[in-house]
Amino acid sequence: MGRPDGIRVKNEVPMYYLIPQFMTERHDAMNMVTVDIPVEPLRQYMNAKRREGVHISHMALVMTAYAHLAAEFPSLNRFIVNRRIYQHTDFKISLVVLRPGASANENTMSKLSLTGEDTVLDVQRKIDEYVEKNTAVGEDAATGLDKIMKVFVNLGPLMNFVGWLLRFGDRHGLLPQALLDVSPFHASALMTNLASIRTNHIYHHVYDFGTTSVAIAMGNMRDTVKRGKGGSLEVIRTIPLGVVMDERIASGHYFALAFARLKEMLANPVCLEQPADTSNPIK
């Protein structure tokens, strides 16, 4: 049976079909790594754009780079459900929305649609529109997710049954498009900027429910040591990204190549002013 949010992957090497038979849950297949992004190239680029009267955030740079990365490395946009491999039909990032004046427990989640054609200027504009739309407060500002969650909670004793029904529907591609559109669990990646609340990066779990195969948490800047020319050690300022991956969607070598490319993009942020290069996607 097909899914409205994914296309079944065929003609892949046998390993990719066998692994989900033994690691049946997403949490069972989590790999974690920290990717340290040097701050100086980002700072220089952001300052140059500021002199032009253009605001660019760290989050916009990281998000654009990852959207371009998924366009160049399309297997990053895969997911496993019911032991089957699918390719997402679009590229959406789930984000935690911090509402001003609200308590820590009154935040919500929503999604941002991106493509490899989006430049960093496009992504910054989408983030600004997203923040304006989702950080309002009051009943009228409730997101689609907020409204659905309220309905489920009000079901009382039926909530367990509805939860089972949702999990069953997700496994078999039966969830309605309207629910998939608002569900933060059905996305290409989850991103959170913990530096915005002055917190260190974490390794955010990937959910068993839904289709999100990668979680990226950006934390406070920190000093890291790298080996320079001649074997000397130097301290550089970096932004750490805590990355959690479902290893069933791609090999470790594929992930290593992908995140090396991510660092390459962010070392030269001006390249993000152009659409992603999809002339030779990495299989």
ROTOR-770871 format. One record per residue (C-alpha): z, y, x. Coordinates in Angstrom, 1 decimal. Example, Ala and Ser with C-alpha at 12.3 -4.5 7.8 and 13.67 -1.06 7.14 Angstrom:
residues 2
SITE pz py px
SITE 7.8 -4.5 12.3
SITE 7.1 -1.1 13.7
END
This chain:
residues 283
SITE pz py px
SITE 0.0 0.0 0.0
SITE -0.9 3.5 1.3
SITE 1.4 6.5 1.7
SITE 0.7 10.1 0.7
SITE 2.2 11.3 4.0
SITE 0.6 9.0 6.5
SITE -2.4 6.9 7.5
SITE -1.9 3.3 8.6
SITE -2.5 2.9 12.3
SITE -5.0 0.1 13.1
SITE -6.7 -1.3 16.2
SITE -3.6 -0.6 18.4
SITE -2.5 -2.9 21.2
SITE -0.4 -5.8 19.9
SITE 2.8 -4.6 21.4
SITE 3.0 -1.7 19.0
SITE 2.9 -4.1 16.0
SITE 5.4 -6.5 17.4
SITE 8.2 -4.1 18.5
SITE 9.0 -2.9 14.9
SITE 9.6 -6.6 14.0
SITE 12.5 -6.7 16.4
SITE 13.7 -3.1 16.3
SITE 13.6 -2.6 12.5
SITE 15.5 0.6 12.3
SITE 14.9 4.0 13.8
SITE 18.4 4.3 15.2
SITE 17.9 1.0 16.9
SITE 15.0 2.4 18.8
SITE 16.3 5.8 20.0
SITE 15.7 6.9 23.5
SITE 17.2 10.1 24.8
SITE 16.4 12.5 27.6
SITE 17.1 16.1 28.6
SITE 14.1 18.3 29.4
SITE 15.1 21.4 31.4
SITE 12.7 24.3 30.9
SITE 12.8 27.0 33.6
SITE 13.8 30.4 32.0
SITE 12.0 32.8 34.4
SITE 8.4 32.2 33.2
SITE 9.5 32.6 29.6
SITE 11.5 35.7 30.4
SITE 8.6 37.4 32.2
SITE 6.2 36.5 29.4
SITE 8.6 37.7 26.6
SITE 9.2 41.0 28.5
SITE 5.5 41.6 28.9
SITE 4.9 41.0 25.2
SITE 7.8 43.3 24.4
SITE 6.2 46.1 26.4
SITE 3.2 45.6 24.1
SITE 5.4 45.9 21.1
SITE 5.3 42.2 20.3
SITE 8.5 40.2 19.8
SITE 8.3 36.5 20.9
SITE 11.4 34.2 20.8
SITE 12.3 31.2 22.9
SITE 12.1 29.1 19.8
SITE 8.6 30.3 19.0
SITE 7.5 29.3 22.6
SITE 9.1 25.9 22.4
SITE 7.8 25.2 18.9
SITE 4.2 26.3 19.8
SITE 4.3 24.2 22.9
SITE 5.4 21.1 21.0
SITE 2.8 21.6 18.2
SITE 0.1 21.8 21.0
SITE 1.6 18.8 22.7
SITE 1.3 16.7 19.5
SITE -2.3 17.8 19.2
SITE -3.0 16.7 22.7
SITE -0.8 13.6 22.5
SITE -1.4 12.4 18.9
SITE 0.9 9.4 19.1
SITE 3.8 11.8 19.1
SITE 3.0 12.4 15.4
SITE 3.4 8.8 14.4
SITE 6.2 7.2 12.4
SITE 7.4 3.7 11.5
SITE 8.3 2.8 8.0
SITE 8.9 -0.8 6.7
SITE 7.8 -2.1 10.1
SITE 4.4 -0.5 9.8
SITE 2.9 2.2 12.0
SITE 1.5 5.4 10.5
SITE 0.0 8.7 11.6
SITE 1.2 11.8 9.9
SITE -1.4 13.5 7.8
SITE 0.0 16.9 8.9
SITE 2.4 18.4 11.3
SITE 5.7 19.8 10.0
SITE 8.9 20.7 11.7
SITE 12.3 20.5 10.0
SITE 14.7 23.3 10.8
SITE 18.3 24.0 10.1
SITE 18.6 27.3 8.2
SITE 21.6 29.5 9.1
SITE 22.4 31.8 6.2
SITE 24.1 35.1 7.2
SITE 27.6 35.5 5.7
SITE 27.6 31.9 4.5
SITE 30.2 29.4 5.7
SITE 29.3 26.7 8.3
SITE 28.9 24.2 5.4
SITE 26.6 26.3 3.3
SITE 23.5 26.1 5.6
SITE 20.4 24.2 4.5
SITE 17.3 22.7 5.9
SITE 13.6 23.4 5.3
SITE 10.2 22.7 6.9
SITE 7.6 24.8 8.8
SITE 3.9 23.7 8.7
SITE 2.1 24.1 12.0
SITE -1.2 22.9 13.6
SITE -2.6 22.7 17.1
SITE -4.7 25.7 16.2
SITE -1.7 27.9 15.9
SITE -1.0 30.3 18.8
SITE 2.4 31.5 19.8
SITE 1.7 34.7 17.8
SITE 0.9 32.7 14.7
SITE 4.1 30.6 15.2
SITE 6.3 33.7 15.7
SITE 4.9 35.2 12.5
SITE 5.5 31.9 10.6
SITE 9.1 31.7 11.9
SITE 9.7 35.3 10.9
SITE 8.4 34.7 7.4
SITE 10.4 31.4 7.2
SITE 13.6 33.1 8.2
SITE 13.1 35.9 5.7
SITE 12.5 33.4 2.9
SITE 15.2 30.9 3.7
SITE 18.2 33.1 4.9
SITE 18.6 34.9 1.6
SITE 21.8 34.2 -0.2
SITE 22.7 33.7 -3.8
SITE 21.6 31.3 -6.5
SITE 18.1 32.8 -6.7
SITE 17.6 32.0 -2.9
SITE 18.2 28.3 -3.3
SITE 15.5 26.2 -1.6
SITE 13.8 23.3 -3.2
SITE 16.0 21.0 -1.2
SITE 19.1 22.8 -2.4
SITE 18.1 22.3 -6.0
SITE 17.3 18.7 -5.7
SITE 20.6 17.9 -3.8
SITE 22.5 19.7 -6.6
SITE 20.8 17.5 -9.2
SITE 21.6 14.3 -7.3
SITE 25.2 15.3 -6.8
SITE 25.6 15.9 -10.5
SITE 24.5 12.4 -11.3
SITE 28.0 11.2 -10.5
SITE 28.3 7.4 -10.7
SITE 24.5 7.0 -10.8
SITE 24.1 8.6 -7.3
SITE 24.4 5.3 -5.5
SITE 21.6 3.8 -7.6
SITE 19.4 6.9 -7.1
SITE 20.0 6.7 -3.3
SITE 18.9 3.0 -3.3
SITE 15.9 4.0 -5.4
SITE 14.9 6.7 -2.9
SITE 15.2 4.4 0.1
SITE 13.2 1.7 -1.7
SITE 10.5 4.3 -2.7
SITE 10.4 5.6 0.9
SITE 9.9 2.1 2.3
SITE 7.0 1.4 0.0
SITE 5.3 4.8 -0.1
SITE 6.3 5.5 -3.7
SITE 8.1 8.8 -3.4
SITE 6.3 11.7 -5.2
SITE 4.6 14.4 -3.2
SITE 6.8 17.0 -4.7
SITE 9.9 15.3 -3.1
SITE 8.1 14.8 0.2
SITE 7.2 18.5 0.3
SITE 10.9 19.5 0.3
SITE 12.5 16.6 2.1
SITE 13.6 17.5 5.6
SITE 13.6 13.8 6.5
SITE 9.8 13.6 6.1
SITE 8.5 15.6 9.0
SITE 6.8 15.2 12.4
SITE 9.9 16.5 14.3
SITE 13.3 18.0 13.8
SITE 14.2 21.1 15.8
SITE 17.4 23.0 16.1
SITE 18.4 26.0 18.3
SITE 22.0 25.5 19.1
SITE 21.9 28.4 21.6
SITE 21.8 30.7 18.5
SITE 25.4 29.6 17.8
SITE 26.3 29.6 21.5
SITE 26.5 25.8 21.7
SITE 25.3 23.4 24.4
SITE 22.4 21.1 23.6
SITE 23.0 17.7 22.0
SITE 21.1 14.6 21.3
SITE 20.5 14.8 17.6
SITE 20.0 11.5 15.9
SITE 16.7 10.6 14.2
SITE 17.2 9.5 10.6
SITE 16.4 6.0 9.4
SITE 15.4 7.4 6.0
SITE 12.1 9.3 6.1
SITE 9.4 9.7 8.8
SITE 10.9 11.9 11.5
SITE 10.4 10.2 14.9
SITE 11.5 13.0 17.3
SITE 14.5 15.4 17.3
SITE 14.7 18.3 19.7
SITE 17.9 20.4 20.2
SITE 17.7 23.5 22.3
SITE 21.1 24.6 23.8
SITE 22.7 27.3 25.9
SITE 21.0 28.3 29.2
SITE 22.4 26.6 32.2
SITE 22.0 26.4 36.0
SITE 20.3 23.3 37.3
SITE 19.6 22.3 40.9
SITE 16.1 21.3 42.1
SITE 14.8 20.3 45.4
SITE 12.5 22.9 46.9
SITE 10.1 22.9 49.8
SITE 11.4 21.4 53.0
SITE 14.1 19.5 51.1
SITE 16.2 22.6 50.5
SITE 18.1 22.9 47.2
SITE 17.8 25.8 44.9
SITE 19.5 26.7 41.6
SITE 17.4 27.8 38.7
SITE 18.2 29.0 35.2
SITE 17.0 26.6 32.5
SITE 16.9 26.0 28.8
SITE 17.9 22.4 28.2
SITE 16.2 20.5 25.4
SITE 18.0 17.4 24.2
SITE 15.2 15.1 23.0
SITE 15.7 11.9 21.0
SITE 12.6 9.7 20.4
SITE 11.7 6.6 18.4
SITE 10.4 4.5 21.2
SITE 8.3 2.4 18.9
SITE 5.7 5.1 18.4
SITE 4.6 5.3 22.0
SITE 5.4 3.8 25.5
SITE 7.9 5.4 27.9
SITE 5.0 6.3 30.2
SITE 3.3 8.1 27.3
SITE 6.4 10.1 26.5
SITE 6.8 10.9 30.3
SITE 3.3 12.3 30.5
SITE 3.8 14.2 27.3
SITE 7.0 16.0 28.3
SITE 5.6 16.7 31.8
SITE 2.7 18.5 29.9
SITE 5.3 20.4 27.8
SITE 6.9 21.7 30.9
SITE 3.5 22.7 32.3
SITE 2.7 24.7 29.2
SITE 6.0 26.5 29.2
SITE 5.6 27.3 32.9
SITE 2.6 29.3 31.9
SITE 3.3 30.7 28.4
SITE 0.2 32.8 28.2
SITE -1.7 29.5 27.6
SITE 0.0 29.3 24.2
SITE -2.0 32.3 23.0
SITE -4.9 30.0 22.7
SITE -5.3 26.9 20.4
SITE -4.4 23.5 21.8
SITE -7.0 21.7 23.9
SITE -7.9 18.7 21.8
SITE -11.2 17.9 23.5
SITE -9.6 14.9 25.2
SITE -6.6 13.6 23.3
SITE -4.4 11.2 25.2
SITE -4.4 7.8 23.5
END
